[in-house]
Amino acid sequence: MRNQLIIGNIFLIIILLSVPTINADKTNSNLIRELSPIDSFHPDNNLTYKEWHYFNIIDEDPDLKFFVTFNIGGNLSNPSQSYSHVLMAYDINNIPGMSVNRDFIEYTYSNETPDVKINNSYVKLLPNGYEVYAESTDGNIVFSATFIPKASPSTVFSGTIGNYGQMNWVTAAPVCKVNGNLRINGTVYSLDGVRGYHDHNWGRWMWCDNIGWDWGQAIELNDEEDDTDVGRYGMTIGRLTNGSHTMDGISRLQIWKNKKQIAAFDNVTFSYDFGIYPYLYPCPLLINATAKSDDGDSITSIFETSNGLPINIGQLLGEGCDLTVCELTGNYTVSGIIDGKPFNFQAEGFAEYVY
């Protein structure tokens, strides 16, 4: 049996009732104090345990999208029953590529901070943001950057996944300014104030267990300032469902404006257009999400797929399914009414369709 994860990087989530609001411009120890409690690891000794940190960037010039995921899983108290992966994928001018670094024995993590190290790749939370370094085993991809949070974190949701699993998702840094560089096949791309995003998932589930989810993320482009591409608005969307995406599971759509979350909608409705087979099949060409609140506010998010980034992870420890992940890149049009006032923005972004 083959489970395909169409990410167009993956989730679902504990509602933490007390999430601190972060002043995203802080460059001192407060950043560590505020993010560490909600973004640290949750080590487990169950074979179905999975946890990852996910980071992505978008740079308009060149037309560059990139993500990296740091995964650990299994029984962490027994090295022979645990694993770690570093996944990377990119889309440069609609030309995709990827790397999967599998089954590293050498890894460390923290249950007090987001810090993790897998072989030579690592994440470290510093006073000015997340320091992220990742390299492929063949050296063809090297990513070194600092993600500076520019918006308040928010825990999205927690819910049942598949028949027996549990997944949690926290959007620790929904809007980031990113500085650093990315080297791909010998070409170095300088990252100077580009848009970035970070979230974190953990829980217990098996890929064979009739699971499915939807996810998306976008940040408005800033055309007015020279030192950053980060605009006013940010958006994340997620839903837990079944493999056929016919079950109305837990869902959430969130909007940020100028560092603060201004709206959070539950009960999001999804619809899809898969186009004519075999174009991008089985990835949807279009994902439409709508949500309404009792007080009259509403949101419509339309994602048009431009590319898919497939990654074959293979069969994970203790599971009988071969796993393929396909992160989608494309364009969002987000519009609606919040607090009685209309708003809209368009932006490039990422999406996931998992089944």
C-alpha positions as a Markdown table, in Angstrom:
| # | Residue | x | y | z |
|---|---|---|---|---|
| 1 | Met | 0.0 | 0.0 | 0.0 |
| 2 | Arg | 1.3 | 3.4 | -0.9 |
| 3 | Asn | 0.4 | 6.6 | 1.0 |
| 4 | Gln | 1.0 | 9.8 | -0.9 |
| 5 | Leu | 1.4 | 13.0 | 0.9 |
| 6 | Ile | 0.6 | 15.8 | -1.4 |
| 7 | Ile | 1.9 | 18.7 | 0.4 |
| 8 | Gly | 1.4 | 21.3 | -2.0 |
| 9 | Asn | 5.6 | 19.8 | 4.0 |
| 10 | Ile | 2.3 | 17.8 | 6.7 |
| 11 | Phe | 0.0 | 18.2 | 10.5 |
| 12 | Leu | -2.3 | 18.6 | 13.3 |
| 13 | Ile | -2.5 | 19.9 | 16.8 |
| 14 | Ile | -2.8 | 20.6 | 20.6 |
| 15 | Ile | -4.8 | 23.7 | 21.6 |
| 16 | Leu | -2.6 | 25.4 | 24.1 |
| 17 | Leu | -5.0 | 27.7 | 25.9 |
| 18 | Ser | -2.3 | 30.2 | 26.9 |
| 19 | Val | -0.1 | 31.2 | 24.0 |
| 20 | Pro | 2.0 | 34.4 | 24.6 |
| 21 | Thr | 1.9 | 37.2 | 22.1 |
| 22 | Ile | 5.4 | 37.9 | 20.8 |
| 23 | Asn | 6.7 | 41.3 | 20.0 |
| 24 | Ala | 8.3 | 40.1 | 16.8 |
| 25 | Asp | 10.9 | 42.9 | 16.6 |
| 26 | Lys | 12.5 | 41.9 | 19.9 |
| 27 | Thr | 16.2 | 41.0 | 19.6 |
| 28 | Asn | 16.9 | 39.8 | 23.1 |
| 29 | Ser | 16.4 | 36.8 | 25.4 |
| 30 | Asn | 12.6 | 37.4 | 25.4 |
| 31 | Leu | 12.4 | 35.7 | 22.0 |
| 32 | Ile | 13.8 | 32.5 | 23.4 |
| 33 | Arg | 11.7 | 32.7 | 26.6 |
| 34 | Glu | 8.4 | 33.2 | 24.6 |
| 35 | Leu | 9.0 | 30.7 | 21.8 |
| 36 | Ser | 10.7 | 27.9 | 23.6 |
| 37 | Pro | 7.7 | 26.6 | 25.6 |
| 38 | Ile | 5.5 | 26.2 | 22.5 |
| 39 | Asp | 8.1 | 25.1 | 20.0 |
| 40 | Ser | 10.2 | 22.6 | 21.9 |
| 41 | Phe | 10.2 | 18.8 | 21.2 |
| 42 | His | 7.9 | 16.2 | 22.8 |
| 43 | Pro | 10.1 | 13.0 | 23.0 |
| 44 | Asp | 8.2 | 9.7 | 23.0 |
| 45 | Asn | 9.1 | 6.0 | 23.3 |
| 46 | Asn | 6.3 | 4.9 | 20.9 |
| 47 | Leu | 7.2 | 3.6 | 17.4 |
| 48 | Thr | 4.4 | 5.6 | 15.9 |
| 49 | Tyr | 5.8 | 8.9 | 17.3 |
| 50 | Lys | 6.7 | 11.6 | 14.7 |
| 51 | Glu | 7.9 | 15.1 | 15.1 |
| 52 | Trp | 9.3 | 17.7 | 12.7 |
| 53 | His | 10.3 | 21.4 | 12.3 |
| 54 | Tyr | 9.4 | 22.9 | 9.0 |
| 55 | Phe | 10.9 | 26.0 | 7.4 |
| 56 | Asn | 10.2 | 27.6 | 4.0 |
| 57 | Ile | 11.3 | 30.7 | 2.0 |
| 58 | Ile | 10.1 | 32.5 | -1.1 |
| 59 | Asp | 12.3 | 35.0 | -3.0 |
| 60 | Glu | 10.7 | 36.8 | -6.0 |
| 61 | Asp | 14.0 | 37.5 | -7.7 |
| 62 | Pro | 15.0 | 34.9 | -8.7 |
| 63 | Asp | 11.8 | 33.0 | -8.7 |
| 64 | Leu | 12.8 | 30.7 | -5.8 |
| 65 | Lys | 10.9 | 28.6 | -3.4 |
| 66 | Phe | 12.6 | 26.3 | -0.9 |
| 67 | Phe | 11.7 | 24.3 | 2.2 |
| 68 | Val | 13.6 | 22.1 | 4.7 |
| 69 | Thr | 12.1 | 19.8 | 7.3 |
| 70 | Phe | 13.9 | 18.2 | 10.3 |
| 71 | Asn | 12.2 | 14.9 | 11.3 |
| 72 | Ile | 12.7 | 12.6 | 14.2 |
| 73 | Gly | 10.5 | 9.7 | 15.1 |
| 74 | Gly | 10.1 | 6.3 | 16.7 |
| 75 | Asn | 11.2 | 5.1 | 20.2 |
| 76 | Leu | 13.7 | 7.8 | 21.0 |
| 77 | Ser | 14.9 | 5.9 | 24.1 |
| 78 | Asn | 16.2 | 3.1 | 21.8 |
| 79 | Pro | 18.5 | 4.2 | 18.9 |
| 80 | Ser | 17.7 | 1.0 | 17.0 |
| 81 | Gln | 14.0 | 1.8 | 17.1 |
| 82 | Ser | 14.2 | 5.5 | 16.1 |
| 83 | Tyr | 15.2 | 7.5 | 13.1 |
| 84 | Ser | 15.8 | 11.1 | 11.8 |
| 85 | His | 15.6 | 12.7 | 8.4 |
| 86 | Val | 16.4 | 16.0 | 6.8 |
| 87 | Leu | 14.2 | 16.8 | 3.8 |
| 88 | Met | 14.8 | 19.6 | 1.4 |
| 89 | Ala | 13.1 | 20.7 | -1.9 |
| 90 | Tyr | 13.2 | 23.7 | -4.2 |
| 91 | Asp | 11.5 | 25.2 | -7.1 |
| 92 | Ile | 13.6 | 27.7 | -9.1 |
| 93 | Asn | 11.9 | 29.2 | -12.2 |
| 94 | Asn | 9.5 | 26.2 | -12.1 |
| 95 | Ile | 12.3 | 23.7 | -12.1 |
| 96 | Pro | 12.0 | 21.5 | -9.0 |
| 97 | Gly | 14.6 | 19.5 | -7.2 |
| 98 | Met | 14.9 | 17.7 | -3.8 |
| 99 | Ser | 17.1 | 15.8 | -1.3 |
| 100 | Val | 16.2 | 13.3 | 1.4 |
| 101 | Asn | 18.9 | 12.6 | 4.0 |
| 102 | Arg | 17.6 | 9.4 | 5.7 |
| 103 | Asp | 18.0 | 7.5 | 8.9 |
| 104 | Phe | 20.8 | 9.4 | 10.6 |
| 105 | Ile | 21.8 | 7.8 | 13.9 |
| 106 | Glu | 23.5 | 11.0 | 15.1 |
| 107 | Tyr | 20.8 | 13.4 | 16.3 |
| 108 | Thr | 20.1 | 15.5 | 19.3 |
| 109 | Tyr | 17.0 | 17.5 | 20.4 |
| 110 | Ser | 15.7 | 19.5 | 23.3 |
| 111 | Asn | 12.4 | 19.2 | 25.2 |
| 112 | Glu | 13.0 | 22.8 | 26.4 |
| 113 | Thr | 13.8 | 24.7 | 23.2 |
| 114 | Pro | 13.3 | 24.1 | 19.4 |
| 115 | Asp | 17.0 | 23.2 | 19.1 |
| 116 | Val | 17.7 | 20.0 | 17.0 |
| 117 | Lys | 20.8 | 18.6 | 15.3 |
| 118 | Ile | 20.7 | 15.8 | 12.7 |
| 119 | Asn | 24.2 | 14.9 | 11.5 |
| 120 | Asn | 25.6 | 18.3 | 10.4 |
| 121 | Ser | 22.2 | 20.0 | 9.9 |
| 122 | Tyr | 20.6 | 21.9 | 12.8 |
| 123 | Val | 18.1 | 24.4 | 14.1 |
| 124 | Lys | 19.0 | 26.7 | 17.0 |
| 125 | Leu | 16.8 | 29.4 | 18.6 |
| 126 | Leu | 18.9 | 32.5 | 19.3 |
| 127 | Pro | 18.0 | 35.9 | 20.7 |
| 128 | Asn | 17.4 | 37.3 | 17.2 |
| 129 | Gly | 15.6 | 34.3 | 15.7 |
| 130 | Tyr | 16.0 | 30.8 | 14.4 |
| 131 | Glu | 19.4 | 29.8 | 13.0 |
| 132 | Val | 18.8 | 27.1 | 10.4 |
| 133 | Tyr | 21.5 | 25.1 | 8.6 |
| 134 | Ala | 20.9 | 22.1 | 6.4 |
| 135 | Glu | 23.1 | 20.3 | 3.9 |
| 136 | Ser | 22.4 | 17.3 | 1.6 |
| 137 | Thr | 24.6 | 14.2 | 1.9 |
| 138 | Asp | 26.0 | 14.9 | -1.6 |
| 139 | Gly | 26.8 | 18.5 | -0.8 |
| 140 | Asn | 24.7 | 19.8 | -3.7 |
| 141 | Ile | 22.3 | 21.7 | -1.5 |
| 142 | Val | 23.5 | 23.9 | 1.4 |
| 143 | Phe | 21.1 | 26.2 | 3.3 |
| 144 | Ser | 22.3 | 28.7 | 5.9 |
| 145 | Ala | 19.8 | 31.4 | 7.1 |
| 146 | Thr | 18.3 | 33.2 | 10.1 |
| 147 | Phe | 14.5 | 33.3 | 10.4 |
| 148 | Ile | 13.5 | 36.5 | 12.3 |
| 149 | Pro | 9.9 | 36.2 | 13.5 |
| 150 | Lys | 7.7 | 39.2 | 12.5 |
| 151 | Ala | 4.3 | 38.0 | 13.8 |
| 152 | Ser | 2.8 | 36.5 | 16.9 |
| 153 | Pro | 2.8 | 32.7 | 17.2 |
| 154 | Ser | -0.5 | 30.8 | 17.4 |
| 155 | Thr | -1.3 | 27.2 | 18.2 |
| 156 | Val | -3.8 | 26.0 | 15.6 |
| 157 | Phe | -5.3 | 22.8 | 16.6 |
| 158 | Ser | -5.0 | 19.2 | 17.8 |
| 159 | Gly | -7.1 | 16.3 | 16.6 |
| 160 | Thr | -7.5 | 12.7 | 15.6 |
| 161 | Ile | -5.7 | 11.6 | 12.5 |
| 162 | Gly | -6.7 | 8.4 | 10.7 |
| 163 | Asn | -8.5 | 5.8 | 12.8 |
| 164 | Tyr | -6.3 | 5.9 | 16.0 |
| 165 | Gly | -3.6 | 8.6 | 15.6 |
| 166 | Gln | -3.2 | 12.0 | 17.1 |
| 167 | Met | -1.4 | 15.0 | 15.5 |
| 168 | Asn | -0.6 | 18.5 | 16.8 |
| 169 | Trp | 0.4 | 21.6 | 14.9 |
| 170 | Val | 1.8 | 24.9 | 16.2 |
| 171 | Thr | 2.5 | 27.9 | 13.9 |
| 172 | Ala | 5.4 | 29.2 | 15.8 |
| 173 | Ala | 6.6 | 31.8 | 13.3 |
| 174 | Pro | 3.9 | 32.5 | 10.7 |
| 175 | Val | 5.7 | 35.5 | 9.2 |
| 176 | Cys | 9.5 | 35.8 | 9.1 |
| 177 | Lys | 12.2 | 38.0 | 7.6 |
| 178 | Val | 15.0 | 35.7 | 6.4 |
| 179 | Asn | 18.6 | 36.5 | 5.8 |
| 180 | Gly | 21.3 | 34.1 | 4.6 |
| 181 | Asn | 22.1 | 32.1 | 1.5 |
| 182 | Leu | 21.2 | 28.9 | -0.4 |
| 183 | Arg | 23.6 | 27.0 | -2.6 |
| 184 | Ile | 22.2 | 24.6 | -5.1 |
| 185 | Asn | 24.4 | 22.7 | -7.5 |
| 186 | Gly | 27.2 | 25.3 | -7.2 |
| 187 | Thr | 25.0 | 28.4 | -7.6 |
| 188 | Val | 24.7 | 30.6 | -4.5 |
| 189 | Tyr | 21.4 | 32.6 | -4.0 |
| 190 | Ser | 21.7 | 35.4 | -1.5 |
| 191 | Leu | 18.7 | 35.8 | 0.8 |
| 192 | Asp | 18.2 | 39.4 | 1.9 |
| 193 | Gly | 15.0 | 40.0 | 3.8 |
| 194 | Val | 13.0 | 37.4 | 1.9 |
| 195 | Arg | 9.7 | 36.0 | 3.2 |
| 196 | Gly | 9.9 | 32.9 | 5.5 |
| 197 | Tyr | 7.6 | 30.7 | 7.6 |
| 198 | His | 8.1 | 28.1 | 10.4 |
| 199 | Asp | 5.7 | 25.6 | 11.9 |
| 200 | His | 6.1 | 22.4 | 14.1 |
| 201 | Asn | 4.1 | 19.2 | 14.1 |
| 202 | Trp | 4.2 | 16.2 | 16.5 |
| 203 | Gly | 2.1 | 13.2 | 17.6 |
| 204 | Arg | 1.4 | 9.5 | 17.0 |
| 205 | Trp | 0.1 | 8.2 | 13.8 |
| 206 | Met | 0.7 | 5.7 | 11.0 |
| 207 | Trp | 0.7 | 6.6 | 7.3 |
| 208 | Cys | -1.3 | 3.5 | 6.5 |
| 209 | Asp | -4.1 | 4.6 | 8.7 |
| 210 | Asn | -6.5 | 6.4 | 6.3 |
| 211 | Ile | -5.1 | 9.8 | 7.0 |
| 212 | Gly | -5.5 | 13.0 | 5.1 |
| 213 | Trp | -5.0 | 16.7 | 5.6 |
| 214 | Asp | -5.0 | 20.1 | 3.9 |
| 215 | Trp | -2.6 | 22.9 | 4.6 |
| 216 | Gly | -1.6 | 26.2 | 3.1 |
| 217 | Gln | 0.5 | 29.3 | 3.8 |
| 218 | Ala | 1.2 | 32.6 | 2.2 |
| 219 | Ile | 2.8 | 36.0 | 3.1 |
| 220 | Glu | 2.0 | 39.2 | 1.2 |
| 221 | Leu | 4.9 | 40.6 | -0.8 |
| 222 | Asn | 6.2 | 44.1 | 0.2 |
| 223 | Asp | 7.1 | 46.2 | -2.8 |
| 224 | Glu | 7.7 | 49.4 | -0.9 |
| 225 | Glu | 10.6 | 48.8 | 1.4 |
| 226 | Asp | 14.1 | 47.9 | 0.3 |
| 227 | Asp | 15.2 | 45.9 | 3.4 |
| 228 | Thr | 12.4 | 43.3 | 3.4 |
| 229 | Asp | 10.0 | 41.5 | 1.2 |
| 230 | Val | 7.6 | 40.9 | 4.1 |
| 231 | Gly | 4.2 | 42.6 | 3.6 |
| 232 | Arg | 1.3 | 43.4 | 5.9 |
| 233 | Tyr | -0.7 | 40.1 | 5.7 |
| 234 | Gly | 0.1 | 36.5 | 6.5 |
| 235 | Met | -2.2 | 33.5 | 6.2 |
| 236 | Thr | -2.2 | 29.8 | 7.3 |
| 237 | Ile | -4.9 | 27.2 | 6.7 |
| 238 | Gly | -5.2 | 23.6 | 7.9 |
| 239 | Arg | -7.6 | 20.7 | 8.1 |
| 240 | Leu | -7.5 | 17.2 | 9.4 |
| 241 | Thr | -9.5 | 14.7 | 7.3 |
| 242 | Asn | -9.5 | 11.2 | 5.9 |
| 243 | Gly | -7.7 | 9.8 | 3.0 |
| 244 | Ser | -10.4 | 10.7 | 0.5 |
| 245 | His | -10.9 | 14.2 | 2.0 |
| 246 | Thr | -14.6 | 13.6 | 2.4 |
| 247 | Met | -14.7 | 13.9 | 6.2 |
| 248 | Asp | -15.2 | 17.3 | 7.8 |
| 249 | Gly | -12.5 | 17.2 | 10.5 |
| 250 | Ile | -11.0 | 19.9 | 12.7 |
| 251 | Ser | -9.9 | 22.9 | 10.6 |
| 252 | Arg | -8.6 | 26.5 | 11.1 |
| 253 | Leu | -7.9 | 29.5 | 8.8 |
| 254 | Gln | -5.9 | 32.3 | 10.3 |
| 255 | Ile | -5.0 | 35.8 | 9.2 |
| 256 | Trp | -2.2 | 38.1 | 10.5 |
| 257 | Lys | -1.8 | 41.8 | 9.8 |
| 258 | Asn | 1.2 | 43.9 | 10.8 |
| 259 | Lys | 2.5 | 41.3 | 13.3 |
| 260 | Lys | -0.9 | 40.5 | 15.1 |
| 261 | Gln | -3.4 | 37.8 | 14.4 |
| 262 | Ile | -6.6 | 39.5 | 13.4 |
| 263 | Ala | -8.8 | 36.5 | 12.6 |
| 264 | Ala | -9.2 | 32.8 | 13.2 |
| 265 | Phe | -12.0 | 30.8 | 11.5 |
| 266 | Asp | -13.0 | 27.3 | 12.3 |
| 267 | Asn | -15.1 | 24.9 | 10.1 |
| 268 | Val | -13.3 | 25.7 | 6.9 |
| 269 | Thr | -14.9 | 24.2 | 3.7 |
| 270 | Phe | -12.6 | 22.8 | 1.0 |
| 271 | Ser | -13.2 | 22.0 | -2.7 |
| 272 | Tyr | -10.7 | 20.9 | -5.4 |
| 273 | Asp | -10.2 | 20.9 | -9.1 |
| 274 | Phe | -7.9 | 18.2 | -10.3 |
| 275 | Gly | -7.9 | 19.2 | -14.0 |
| 276 | Ile | -7.6 | 16.6 | -16.7 |
| 277 | Tyr | -5.6 | 13.5 | -15.9 |
| 278 | Pro | -2.6 | 13.1 | -15.9 |
| 279 | Tyr | -1.6 | 16.8 | -15.4 |
| 280 | Leu | -0.1 | 17.0 | -11.9 |
| 281 | Tyr | -2.2 | 14.0 | -10.9 |
| 282 | Pro | -3.0 | 13.3 | -8.1 |
| 283 | Cys | -2.2 | 16.9 | -7.0 |
| 284 | Pro | -5.1 | 19.3 | -7.2 |
| 285 | Leu | -4.7 | 22.2 | -9.7 |
| 286 | Leu | -6.9 | 24.4 | -7.5 |
| 287 | Ile | -7.8 | 24.4 | -3.8 |
| 288 | Asn | -10.7 | 26.6 | -2.7 |
| 289 | Ala | -11.2 | 27.2 | 1.0 |
| 290 | Thr | -14.0 | 29.2 | 2.5 |
| 291 | Ala | -15.0 | 30.1 | 6.1 |
| 292 | Lys | -17.6 | 32.2 | 7.9 |
| 293 | Ser | -18.1 | 33.4 | 11.5 |
| 294 | Asp | -21.3 | 33.9 | 13.4 |
| 295 | Asp | -20.7 | 37.7 | 13.4 |
| 296 | Gly | -20.7 | 38.0 | 9.6 |
| 297 | Asp | -16.9 | 37.9 | 8.9 |
| 298 | Ser | -15.9 | 35.6 | 6.0 |
| 299 | Ile | -12.8 | 34.5 | 4.1 |
| 300 | Thr | -12.2 | 32.9 | 0.8 |
| 301 | Ser | -8.7 | 31.5 | -0.1 |
| 302 | Ile | -8.0 | 30.3 | -3.6 |
| 303 | Phe | -4.8 | 28.4 | -4.3 |
| 304 | Glu | -3.7 | 27.8 | -8.0 |
| 305 | Thr | -1.0 | 25.2 | -8.3 |
| 306 | Ser | 2.1 | 26.0 | -10.4 |
| 307 | Asn | 4.4 | 23.1 | -9.4 |
| 308 | Gly | 4.8 | 20.0 | -7.2 |
| 309 | Leu | 7.9 | 19.0 | -5.3 |
| 310 | Pro | 7.7 | 15.2 | -4.8 |
| 311 | Ile | 9.9 | 13.5 | -2.2 |
| 312 | Asn | 10.0 | 9.8 | -1.7 |
| 313 | Ile | 10.8 | 9.1 | 2.0 |
| 314 | Gly | 10.3 | 5.4 | 1.7 |
| 315 | Gln | 9.0 | 3.0 | 4.4 |
| 316 | Leu | 9.4 | 4.4 | 7.9 |
| 317 | Leu | 10.4 | 2.2 | 10.8 |
| 318 | Gly | 7.6 | 0.0 | 12.0 |
| 319 | Glu | 5.3 | 0.8 | 9.1 |
| 320 | Gly | 4.2 | -1.0 | 6.0 |
| 321 | Cys | 3.6 | 1.9 | 3.7 |
| 322 | Asp | 5.9 | 3.6 | 1.3 |
| 323 | Leu | 5.6 | 7.4 | 1.8 |
| 324 | Thr | 5.8 | 10.0 | -1.0 |
| 325 | Val | 5.5 | 13.7 | -0.1 |
| 326 | Cys | 4.7 | 16.4 | -2.7 |
| 327 | Glu | 4.8 | 20.0 | -1.6 |
| 328 | Leu | 2.9 | 22.3 | -3.9 |
| 329 | Thr | 3.9 | 25.8 | -4.8 |
| 330 | Gly | 1.5 | 28.3 | -6.4 |
| 331 | Asn | -0.4 | 31.5 | -6.1 |
| 332 | Tyr | -3.0 | 32.5 | -3.5 |
| 333 | Thr | -5.9 | 35.0 | -3.8 |
| 334 | Val | -7.2 | 35.7 | -0.3 |
| 335 | Ser | -10.2 | 38.0 | 0.3 |
| 336 | Gly | -13.0 | 38.6 | 2.7 |
| 337 | Ile | -14.5 | 40.7 | 5.5 |
| 338 | Ile | -12.9 | 41.0 | 8.9 |
| 339 | Asp | -14.5 | 43.2 | 11.6 |
| 340 | Gly | -16.9 | 44.5 | 9.0 |
| 341 | Lys | -14.1 | 45.7 | 6.7 |
| 342 | Pro | -13.2 | 44.2 | 3.3 |
| 343 | Phe | -9.6 | 43.1 | 2.7 |
| 344 | Asn | -7.7 | 41.1 | 0.0 |
| 345 | Phe | -4.2 | 40.2 | -1.0 |
| 346 | Gln | -2.4 | 38.0 | -3.5 |
| 347 | Ala | 0.8 | 36.1 | -2.9 |
| 348 | Glu | 2.9 | 33.2 | -3.9 |
| 349 | Gly | 2.8 | 30.4 | -1.3 |
| 350 | Phe | 2.9 | 26.7 | -0.4 |
| 351 | Ala | 0.1 | 24.1 | 0.0 |
| 352 | Glu | -0.2 | 20.5 | 1.0 |
| 353 | Tyr | -2.8 | 17.9 | 0.0 |
| 354 | Val | -2.2 | 14.7 | 1.9 |
| 355 | Tyr | -4.0 | 11.4 | 1.3 |
